[in-house]
Structures are given as structure tokens and as C-alpha cells.
Amino acid sequence: MNKQRKDIFWFILLRLIIITTLVVSAVIIQFSTSIFLPLSLFYYLILFTYFLSFIYIILYYWGRYLSFLVYLQIFFDLFLITALVYFSGGLTGSFYFLYIFEIIAASIVISRRAAYLTAAFSAIFFGLLVNGMYLGALHNFSSDTSTEISLGLVINNIFIAWSVFFLVAFLINYMTERLRKTGDELRLAQKELEIKKRLAVAGEFSAQLAHEIRNPLAAISGSVQVLRDELDLADEQKSLMDIVVDESKRASQSIEQFLSFASPGEQTFSWVNLSAVLDETLALLQRGGEFNGNCRVEGNYRSSEVRYFGNANQFKQIFWNLLKNSLKAMPEGGTLAIDFTQEKKGGVRLRFTDTGMGMLEEDKKRIFEPFYSGFENGNGIGMAVVRKIVDDYNGKIQVLSELNKGTEVIILLPGRT
């Protein structure tokens, strides 16, 4: 609505500028050439148009029925333009071009349909004017009253005018649609650029943080394990020691993710059996207790051996993060479908579909932002890592999700040689 209000404001302002220009032009034409203009009627029309503009401004600041306000302006403008064309000499006048401004304004301010409607009304108004003058129902204000309006001239002018009106409507709609699409693409590109900037900042931060924490954390974990084995501890104390060790391992895994996210370093590439890598990752999650008894994994990933030229550790990271997210989304259990498809020239299509809680639209838009997580205990780095790896392979990732119906993640990786 804010954009529409802004467009309407500029529409009203542009009308005032055009009206003022017409007044100046009319005076110049009247006193510097022999062209006849009935200035008294012309000025009455201009004053009436200024009065209408004042009414439009009041309605604009009232802020209600804005779309109706624009249609109202366009309708009265077409009526006033037709009057100006009539008073300036009809077929011999010089104000035909004003119809085109209304068609352009309708397309930009309202919609493509409005442009065609404006073109149709312009054609009707102009056609009625020309026919009225031809049949003698309307007085000819032209100074050259001896000029007879022939049927051929009428048909020719109507045909040209109607053709121009609808051609302008078509062209301006085409241009505005292209501009809208370009604007959407620019906004998407800006969003992608913003995500990549955040990824870069997150990478620098994670590298510094990991180096500061990883070594002390390893020392703490190792010391606690030694103390647990050497001291005579009660069961409760051992349990506390186990918690420290387990949480240290979990924190260490997060730091490893940060490190690989920030500085992946040299990667060695070879043909990787993705099904085998996925099986290995699933086994790690099962041993770690990530699966509950109600989660079921299905799909063609075992029966369809898919190979890709890449780095096995990177695919472990992709699978690990996608699988963990799917399992978190199905705390009460569900089905996770995993399908691998070998594409042409060595490309692959990876599809992960769960029957979990799904995502809100806001979560879906921000899923790849570093440190943003839709889960209560998430660190917001997993999907950022997945996105970065996919980008490194010049691939594409698509997330489809509906609240309470599940999530589908599709990764398309091009062939590599």
C-alpha cells in the first residue's frame, strides 16, 4: 500500500504539472500563431481540473479507497482530455497525445488490466467526439470552418487513434512487467548478496572463535576424563563428569563446523559414492542416539548407487546437517524420504523430504542466514554450512516447506570433471 500511495501522489503531482504546462502552451500558441483556441472555455476547463486536483489531494490524505480514487481521476481526466481535444479543433487539434499519458499512468499506478480499460475508454470517448463532429451534433470550434470533415478522414483518424491507444497499452504493460520482474530479480540478488556477506562475516568470526576455544576445551575435556578414571567418585559425581565430557564433545563438533565453514582449506576431489557416505552418516546419528524409535528412513538412496566428483567430507557435512534438521522437526516420529538421482554429465539431484513440523514463511526466508535457527537449541550454522558447500559446487538448493506438513530440501549439483 505504501508504494501505491507514493504512485498516486506522483500521479496527482504530474497532473498538476501537465495542466500548468498546457496553460502556458495555450497562451503561447494563441498569441504567437494563427491557431485558434477558445481560451475562455479552455481556462474554465483548466480551473475545473485544478479544482478536481484539490479534491483528489484531500481524498489522498484521507487515505481510504485509493484504488477507486485513481480510477475516478482517470475517468474524469479522459472526459477533460476529450473536451480539450474538442475545444482545440477536434480532428485538427493538437491534444491527442494526452490520452497516451492516462494509459501509461493506469499501467504504472494500477495494473495491466487498467491500462487496457483506459485505452478502451479513450477509444470510446474519442470515437464519440469524432462521430459527433462528423454528424454535426457538435459545433466545430476550428477557425477554418470551411474545412469539411469527410467520412474517410473520420475513419482514418479513429483507426489511427484506436491503434495507437491499444498499442501504447500493450507496450507500456510489457515494459512495466519487465521492470517489475527486473525489480524482483534485483531484490532477490540483493538478498543473496546480503546472505553471502553474512556468511563471510560469520566465517571470519567463527575462525577467530574456534581457535580461541578449541584448545582450552580439549584440555578441559581431557582433564575431566583423567579425573573421572583416577578418582573414586560417587555415581552422581561420575554422571556429572560424563555430562561435562559429552557437552565438551558437542561443543567441539560445533567448533569443527565453524572451522570448516570459515576456512575449508585444501579439498581433495574424487568420485564419491554418495549412498555409502549417507549410510555412514546415518550410522553415526544412530550410534549417537539421534534417532528415536518412531523415525523411519526410506527412499531410493540404497538401491540407486549415485556417484559424484567431489569431497566426501563435504557431503558428510551436508548430510549430517540435513538429517539432524529433519530429525529435530519430527520429535514425535515420522518419515524421512531420501532420493538420489544421477543427472546428465555427472550431475546429481538430492532430495530430502520429512513429515515434520514444517516452517513458518519467515523461517523459510531466513533459513540460510548464519546464527538464525528455527529450533530452540539450534546454533543457526548447519544450513549456512550446507548453503556454502552447495555454492562452492556451483549448485542450487531449494527449500519447500509448509507448517505442520513437512519440509522438502532439493539440492542440484552440476557435473564436474
Sequence and secondary structure as in RCSB ss.txt:
>XXXX:A:sequence
MNKQRKDIFWFILLRLIIITTLVVSAVIIQFSTSIFLPLSLFYYLILFTYFLSFIYIILYYWGRYLSFLVYLQIF
FDLFLITALVYFSGGLTGSFYFLYIFEIIAASIVISRRAAYLTAAFSAIFFGLLVNGMYLGALHNFSSDTSTEIS
LGLVINNIFIAWSVFFLVAFLINYMTERLRKTGDELRLAQKELEIKKRLAVAGEFSAQLAHEIRNPLAAISGSVQ
VLRDELDLADEQKSLMDIVVDESKRASQSIEQFLSFASPGEQTFSWVNLSAVLDETLALLQRGGEFNGNCRVEGN
YRSSEVRYFGNANQFKQIFWNLLKNSLKAMPEGGTLAIDFTQEKKGGVRLRFTDTGMGMLEEDKKRIFEPFYSGF
ENGNGIGMAVVRKIVDDYNGKIQVLSELNKGTEVIILLPGRT
>XXXX:A:secstr
 HHHHHHHHHHHHHHHHHHHHHHHHHHHHHHHSS    HHHHHHHHHHHHHHHHHHHHHHHHTSSHHHHHHHHHH
HHHHHHHHHHHHTTGGG S THHHHHHHHHHHHHT HHHHHHHHHHHHHHHHHHHHHHHHTSS    S TT    
HHHHHHHHHHHHHHHHHHHHHHHHHHHHHHHHHHHHHHHHHHHHHHHHHHHHHHHHHHHHHHHHHHHHHHHHHHH
HHHHHS   HHHHHHHHHHHHHHHHHHHHHHHHHHHH       EEEEHHHHHHHHHHHHHHTT   TTEEEESS
TTTS  EEEE HHHHHHHHHHHHHHHHHT TT EEEEEEEEE GGG EEEEEEE S    HHHHHTTTSTT  SS
TT  S HHHHHHHHHHHTT EEEEEEETTTEEEEEEEE    
